[in-house]
Amino acid sequence: MRRPVLWIGLPVLALLVIGFGAGGWYYSDQLLPAPPPFEPQPEFEVTAVDPEEGEITLATSAPDPGLYRVGLVSETGLLLANGAAGGDADETVRDAVLLDGEWPAPGDVIATSIDAYYGDPSSTLGLPYDTVTVSSDLGDLPAWRVVPRRADTEGTWVIMVHGRGGALSEGNRLLPLLEEHDLPSLTISVRNDPDAPADPDGFGYYGEREWEELEAAVDHLVEVEDASDVVLAGFSQGGSIALSLLRRSDRADLISGAVLVSPLVSLDATLDLQARNRGIPETIIPPLLTSTRWITTWRSGLEFGQVEHLARADELPEDVPMLLTHGTADTTIPFEPTRDLAASLGDQATYVEFTDVEHVREWNSDPGFDDHVDDLLTTVVADR
């Protein structure tokens, strides 16, 4: 009786191993390659414009009507839609300010960008900037250097780190606040970014290795600008990069604060969320993700445990004030690990949750976001 069961069981087991192996390889292929840089895609028709009144009218399928602030990108220019959306079932009306170029014309098709100031700091915000080079072990990394007129370049700097597949412009949303605080900033590239060195294998590591580029930027500010301390501002994967530096770098003692927007706190929880979003049955997810991790580590050397910042919270320095924000409707990175990390850090961290807000849209959805960043910057500046 045992032999027939054995002959039946072995092929079934083999099929399961092959199936989960193939599935793990497929998801490893999705996980490892660095994505192309973000570019807004035109998809919304303009039906009317009124530059004198500062209004633009869009067709029924209006872009992100729930976002209070969003960039509108056309072939001729860039607008900032600022304020609650109006209109009716047939059209959406947005108050808008021209940031660069010219207003679109009726009939034009425009794109939206949560990088509301999509472009360089000068063309979108009127802020002078320089493109500088940060030297790293991988090679030269381009970065944007923005110094307010009254800033002390030998004092506190802010380093901004964009998310996976993001652009340098992701950090532009914070530049007006930094201007108010007279804080200079450096918006940095990491491996696989445009004009930056590619990873030798072409892979992205979710902060597990990219923190070395952030460390190089800290060194650059100390050696070139004579900076005294640094505030980190990380978006999405940039949050994981910031947390990795705080946990793993000898330069962590130079960090005086951190702003983490929709941060990647747990890669395991993120993969689980994305598997559920794909409709994969609950019973299949654990073995599939186990296979994915094994294969990914074998192919790339990615240490998944190093992207589990919640589990390693005790490795974070205890004297760095942090602001952590996350939206509860995030379908890219789950908000619960961010909430739990903030709770584990106690008074050191401030956690702000944004109800029904998607990934890295906290600034876009609620103008009150600025107040929380302002509070942290005020604390850091007062303590320096």
Secondary structure, DSSP 4 states (H G I P E B T S, - for coil): -HHHHHHHHHHHHHHHHHHHHHHHHHHHHHHSBPPPPP-----EEEEEEETTTTEEEEESS-S-TT-SEEEEE-SSEEEEEES--EE-SSEEEEEEEEEEE----TT-EEEEESSTT-S-HHHHH----EEEEEE-SS-EEEEEEE--TT--TTSEEEEEE--TT--GGGGGGGHHHHHHTT--EEEE--TTSTTSPPPTTSB--TTTTTHHHHHHHHHHIIIII--SEEEEEEETHHHHHHHHHHHH-GGGGGEEEEEEES---BHHHHHHHHHHHTT--TTTHHHHHHHHHHHHHHHH---GGGGBTTTTGGGS-TT--EEEEEETT-SSS-SHHHHHHHHHHGGGEEEEEETT--TT-HHHH-TTHHHHHHHHHHHHHHH-
